[in-house]
């Protein structure tokens, strides 16, 4: 009875908000799968394509694109599952309470039906492309389900599990096109993901204050000071690892020209730290990457510079 009352109150809150209209069922289902997060996070699938010099290989590009689409689908199903597990906690969050399941716009049975339909179909399609790709997707699903069922309450391990998702995305890209992935790609991806993960935890603590533990139990184990120290350590490791990668990786040009991308990476990291510490942002990294113009510009310039270094002919 109490749960129904909370749901009814949440639905009225959503309907009564100025300028906000109740979403249709198809739109609610789409929003619940968080397409913005899927599209931004799953771009890591294309990393192997770029660094294996296969961007202009139509077959490899198609294989990577299919892997990207499959990861988007299965990620969306995982977001549905996560929201089903966290529905009551989400209703205590100033922004997450507006998610379709928490707001009562997407019925719980329909959300379960979508999960049951999407995951097997996605794994089957991945197996048809490459059996090992289905294995990577299966590991991703298993890890994320474990996270939603309880591992998210384990301090520090929770962020490591989030980071593992990005590593698995990079691995899926390599598997999809049949190339061996450089260990540097794994290291830099993992460290970058840890940087974003700890920054997100700090943003949640700063936003929710004394209510942080009620929204996410593991936040009771963190403090702003601890997270700031962890962020400082991971930041230093990320800068060092990427810098070493630019002149040590065997797959890169031997003239060390990839070092030209270091200033863009440094600026992006420092800009992100500015947004986290001075603007109390960081709770939604995918939004920052798309809306903060200086940050987006540095990322685009870094990508263009890397592509030019890797693909333009040398005299």
DAWO-V613370 format. One record per residue. RES is the residue in three letters. OMEGA is omega in degrees with one decimal (none if undefined). Layout:
BEGIN
res:RES omega:OMEGA
res:RES omega:OMEGA
END
This chain:
BEGIN
res:UNK omega:-179.5
res:UNK omega:-179.7
res:UNK omega:179.2
res:UNK omega:179.4
res:UNK omega:178.5
res:UNK omega:-180.0
res:UNK omega:-180.0
res:UNK omega:179.7
res:UNK omega:179.8
res:UNK omega:179.4
res:UNK omega:179.6
res:UNK omega:179.6
res:UNK omega:179.8
res:UNK omega:-177.0
res:UNK omega:-175.1
res:UNK omega:-177.0
res:UNK omega:-179.5
res:UNK omega:176.1
res:UNK omega:-177.8
res:UNK omega:178.3
res:UNK omega:178.9
res:UNK omega:-177.1
res:UNK omega:173.7
res:UNK omega:-177.5
res:UNK omega:178.0
res:UNK omega:179.6
res:UNK omega:178.7
res:UNK omega:178.6
res:UNK omega:179.1
res:UNK omega:-179.4
res:UNK omega:-179.4
res:UNK omega:178.5
res:UNK omega:172.8
res:UNK omega:-177.3
res:UNK omega:-179.6
res:UNK omega:179.2
res:UNK omega:179.6
res:UNK omega:-176.1
res:UNK omega:-177.7
res:UNK omega:-176.8
res:UNK omega:-174.9
res:UNK omega:172.8
res:UNK omega:177.0
res:UNK omega:177.5
res:UNK omega:-176.5
res:UNK omega:-176.5
res:UNK omega:-178.8
res:UNK omega:178.8
res:UNK omega:-178.3
res:UNK omega:-172.6
res:UNK omega:172.9
res:UNK omega:177.6
res:UNK omega:-177.6
res:UNK omega:-178.9
res:UNK omega:-176.7
res:UNK omega:173.7
res:UNK omega:-173.3
res:UNK omega:-179.2
res:UNK omega:-180.0
res:UNK omega:-180.0
res:UNK omega:179.1
res:UNK omega:179.0
res:UNK omega:178.6
res:UNK omega:179.2
res:UNK omega:177.4
res:UNK omega:177.9
res:UNK omega:177.2
res:UNK omega:-179.8
res:UNK omega:179.1
res:UNK omega:178.8
res:UNK omega:176.5
res:UNK omega:-179.1
res:UNK omega:-177.2
res:UNK omega:175.5
res:UNK omega:177.6
res:UNK omega:177.8
res:UNK omega:178.5
res:UNK omega:176.8
res:UNK omega:175.8
res:UNK omega:-179.7
res:UNK omega:179.8
res:UNK omega:179.9
res:UNK omega:176.1
res:UNK omega:179.2
res:UNK omega:-173.4
res:UNK omega:-169.8
res:UNK omega:-177.9
res:UNK omega:178.1
res:UNK omega:179.6
res:UNK omega:-179.1
res:UNK omega:176.7
res:UNK omega:-176.1
res:UNK omega:-176.3
res:UNK omega:179.1
res:UNK omega:-175.6
res:UNK omega:178.0
res:UNK omega:179.7
res:UNK omega:175.9
res:UNK omega:-171.6
res:UNK omega:-179.1
res:UNK omega:179.5
res:UNK omega:-178.7
res:UNK omega:179.0
res:UNK omega:-179.6
res:UNK omega:177.9
res:UNK omega:-178.8
res:UNK omega:-179.2
res:UNK omega:179.4
res:UNK omega:179.3
res:UNK omega:177.8
res:UNK omega:177.3
res:UNK omega:180.0
res:UNK omega:178.7
res:UNK omega:178.9
res:UNK omega:-178.0
res:UNK omega:179.8
res:UNK omega:-171.5
res:UNK omega:-171.8
res:UNK omega:179.3
res:UNK omega:179.9
res:UNK omega:-179.7
res:UNK omega:179.7
res:UNK omega:178.0
res:UNK omega:178.4
res:UNK omega:178.6
res:UNK omega:179.1
res:UNK omega:179.1
res:UNK omega:178.5
res:UNK omega:176.1
res:UNK omega:-179.5
res:UNK omega:-179.0
res:UNK omega:177.1
res:UNK omega:176.0
res:UNK omega:177.3
res:UNK omega:178.5
res:UNK omega:178.0
res:UNK omega:178.6
res:UNK omega:176.7
res:UNK omega:178.9
res:UNK omega:-179.8
res:UNK omega:-177.9
res:UNK omega:-179.4
res:UNK omega:-177.9
res:UNK omega:175.3
res:UNK omega:175.9
res:UNK omega:177.1
res:UNK omega:-177.7
res:UNK omega:-176.2
res:UNK omega:179.1
res:UNK omega:-178.3
res:UNK omega:178.8
res:UNK omega:179.5
res:UNK omega:-179.5
res:UNK omega:-174.6
res:UNK omega:-178.6
res:UNK omega:177.6
res:UNK omega:-179.2
res:UNK omega:-179.8
res:UNK omega:176.6
res:UNK omega:179.0
res:UNK omega:176.2
res:UNK omega:179.9
res:UNK omega:-179.6
res:UNK omega:178.3
res:UNK omega:178.8
res:UNK omega:177.3
res:UNK omega:179.0
res:UNK omega:175.5
res:UNK omega:178.4
res:UNK omega:178.6
res:UNK omega:179.8
res:UNK omega:178.6
res:UNK omega:178.4
res:UNK omega:179.7
res:UNK omega:-176.3
res:UNK omega:-177.7
res:UNK omega:174.1
res:UNK omega:178.0
res:UNK omega:175.5
res:UNK omega:-175.5
res:UNK omega:177.6
res:UNK omega:176.5
res:UNK omega:179.3
res:UNK omega:179.7
res:UNK omega:177.6
res:UNK omega:-176.6
res:UNK omega:-178.0
res:UNK omega:178.3
res:UNK omega:-179.0
res:UNK omega:-178.8
res:UNK omega:177.6
res:UNK omega:179.3
res:UNK omega:176.3
res:UNK omega:177.2
res:UNK omega:-179.8
res:UNK omega:-178.1
res:UNK omega:178.7
res:UNK omega:176.5
res:UNK omega:179.2
res:UNK omega:178.6
res:UNK omega:178.8
res:UNK omega:179.4
res:UNK omega:179.2
res:UNK omega:179.1
res:UNK omega:-178.5
res:UNK omega:-178.7
res:UNK omega:-172.8
res:UNK omega:179.0
res:UNK omega:-175.3
res:UNK omega:179.5
res:UNK omega:-175.3
res:UNK omega:-178.2
res:UNK omega:178.7
res:UNK omega:178.3
res:UNK omega:-178.8
res:UNK omega:-171.9
res:UNK omega:-176.1
res:UNK omega:180.0
res:UNK omega:175.5
res:UNK omega:-178.3
res:UNK omega:179.1
res:UNK omega:168.4
res:UNK omega:179.6
res:UNK omega:-178.9
res:UNK omega:179.1
res:UNK omega:-178.4
res:UNK omega:178.3
res:UNK omega:178.0
res:UNK omega:177.7
res:UNK omega:178.8
res:UNK omega:-180.0
res:UNK omega:-179.7
res:UNK omega:-177.7
res:UNK omega:177.5
res:UNK omega:-180.0
res:UNK omega:179.8
res:UNK omega:-179.5
res:UNK omega:179.6
res:UNK omega:-179.9
res:UNK omega:-177.6
res:UNK omega:-179.1
res:UNK omega:179.1
res:UNK omega:177.4
res:UNK omega:179.0
res:UNK omega:-173.4
res:UNK omega:179.8
res:UNK omega:179.7
res:UNK omega:-176.4
res:UNK omega:-176.7
res:UNK omega:-176.9
res:UNK omega:-178.6
res:UNK omega:177.5
res:UNK omega:-175.4
res:UNK omega:178.0
res:UNK omega:177.0
res:UNK omega:-178.9
res:UNK omega:178.6
res:UNK omega:177.0
res:UNK omega:177.8
res:UNK omega:179.0
res:UNK omega:-176.9
res:UNK omega:179.3
res:UNK omega:179.1
res:UNK omega:178.7
res:UNK omega:178.3
res:UNK omega:-179.5
res:UNK omega:-179.6
res:UNK omega:179.1
res:UNK omega:-178.7
res:UNK omega:176.7
res:UNK omega:179.6
res:UNK omega:177.1
res:UNK omega:176.5
res:UNK omega:-179.6
res:UNK omega:-179.5
res:UNK omega:-172.1
res:UNK omega:-175.8
res:UNK omega:-177.3
res:UNK omega:-179.2
res:UNK omega:174.7
res:UNK omega:178.0
res:UNK omega:178.9
res:UNK omega:179.2
res:UNK omega:-176.5
res:UNK omega:-177.3
res:UNK omega:177.3
res:UNK omega:179.3
res:UNK omega:-178.1
res:UNK omega:-177.0
res:UNK omega:-173.3
res:UNK omega:179.2
res:UNK omega:-171.8
res:UNK omega:178.7
res:UNK omega:179.6
res:UNK omega:179.5
res:UNK omega:-179.6
res:UNK omega:-179.6
res:UNK omega:179.3
res:UNK omega:179.7
res:UNK omega:179.6
res:UNK omega:177.8
res:UNK omega:-179.7
res:UNK omega:-179.5
res:UNK omega:178.8
res:UNK omega:179.6
res:UNK omega:179.6
res:UNK omega:178.2
res:UNK omega:179.7
res:UNK omega:-175.1
res:UNK omega:-168.1
res:UNK omega:-179.8
res:UNK omega:-180.0
res:UNK omega:-179.4
res:UNK omega:-178.7
res:UNK omega:none
END
